[in-house]
């Protein structure tokens, strides 16, 4: 197991190509074709679900052992935020409904493409009062919400009939321009780094594994989902032989958060609850052992593909690996160092084998070989004496000790009393 060199130019190029392909949740076929092509170029076989979720497979290269090793899955989502036409107003402007959870504040002023059933149109998302020369200070006091935005299509449209004549309808998808910038100092600014930067890091890690020819001790499934931004994501795509799921996604950088725009951010908990104790600590140890900067965090208003897999009933250990990003779900900013470190850690993880070897068994009939999170010293009383025996606290009927069965009619509240 060794730290592999990541092809940073490949990572950047892949990210920019992903950002060029519109893929709001529900309009993802084209980015599925692109990602499948990337896996084809790496020689990694895969299969598609009906809707297009990609399940790849890196076969284990070590000889078969006496008992089959469990598999792991690394999951990243291809879908992004976006919007849909909710109403065509009498003026011909379009009211919008967001796809995914994001603030109208970030939609205002966005340049967009409207995809109709037969073509596409360009436009701008604006507030109803958009001209200071007309509305003066009222521009600054109008509400900021999706009900106070409208899409101005760049065509000669003055009525709902004009819009309809062009084929614009309720239910048309609206994709916002990503507007990416890759700066010489390593910063990357764009919409939809969530999660196209994560996907680029996964593909860069897979390329490093393939190019290096290192051993893969357990089968690894790179999985690319299509509906994470609307809550479902990896709910129906994790195979039964998978014992651990690593979600790869964005990590919000803000006051009070541990995420940073360098290194790898490893959240121990998000809104779905704590991630697996053993797997998260193992990933943190791998960072220490291989000199990869890491940051611990807890996310409050956050869900991921890893959480979706567990909520669907998958019996898997989960962890989340993140690239720290400022202004998540807006004009996001991260650093190429964070994406490179993330790819490095993923490549090391793929080489590392199962977190707990006993996870090859899906069911166990004893706790004899079950894992421990705390050792005897951690469980010993600290500062407070051990709890007393119950018999020392409760008056028992005469002639009966505390470990005897109570008589059949002992339901009376007078059978015993607490000592004062």
CORHUWO-V983596 format. One record per run of one state. SS is the DSSP state (A for helix, B for strand, O for the rest). FROM is the first residue (numbers start at 1). TO is the last residue. Records with the same first field share a line. If there is no record, write none. Layout:
SS->FROM-TO ; FROM-TO
//
This chain:
O->1-7 ; 21-23 ; 25-28 ; 43-45 ; 49-53 ; 57-57 ; 59-70 ; 78-79 ; 81-81 ; 89-93 ; 100-103 ; 108-110 ; 116-119 ; 127-131 ; 136-137 ; 142-145 ; 149-149 ; 154-159 ; 166-172 ; 177-180 ; 183-186 ; 191-192 ; 213-219 ; 226-227 ; 231-241 ; 254-263 ; 271-272 ; 275-276 ; 290-293 ; 299-304 ; 312-316 ; 327-331 ; 352-356 ; 361-375 ; 380-389 ; 393-393 ; 395-417 ; 419-420
A->8-20 ; 29-42 ; 104-107 ; 132-135 ; 138-141 ; 146-148 ; 160-165 ; 193-212 ; 228-230 ; 277-289 ; 305-311 ; 336-351 ; 357-360 ; 376-379 ; 390-392
B->24-24 ; 46-48 ; 54-56 ; 58-58 ; 71-77 ; 80-80 ; 82-88 ; 94-99 ; 111-115 ; 120-126 ; 150-153 ; 173-176 ; 181-182 ; 187-190 ; 220-225 ; 242-253 ; 264-270 ; 273-274 ; 294-298 ; 317-326 ; 332-335 ; 394-394 ; 418-418
//
